[in-house]
Amino acid sequence: MTNLVLLQAQGGASAMGSIFMMVAIFAIMYFFMIRPQQKKQKEIQQFRASLGVGSKVVTGGGIHGVIKEINDVYAMIEIAQGVKVKVDLNSVFPSVDSGVKQI
């Protein structure tokens, strides 16, 4: 009878230990993966909200240019003298020489 009680006590301790380990793993994933990604996304959204005519940007494809026209969905970016490209705002990032902190 005492052996049965000891085995049951050990089983309960391992269940608490495994629950604690799962919580610890989730906390580690949150602080090292999820939270930094959310912070990065927030910075990108703030940058895109602050865009205006004359801002130096880089597209997702690596094209550097200056914004000449902007609306809620797209931006017209001048990549050379007289050459303009219409680009979706979701693919616009700050340029290295724009003075904006790199994301």
Buried (B, 14 or more C-beta within 10 A) or exposed (E): EEEEEEEEEEEEEEEEEEEEEEEEEEEEEEEEEEEEEEEEEEBBEEBBEEBEEEBBBBBEEEEBBBBEEBEEEBBBBBBEEEEBBEBEBEBBBBBEEBEBEEE
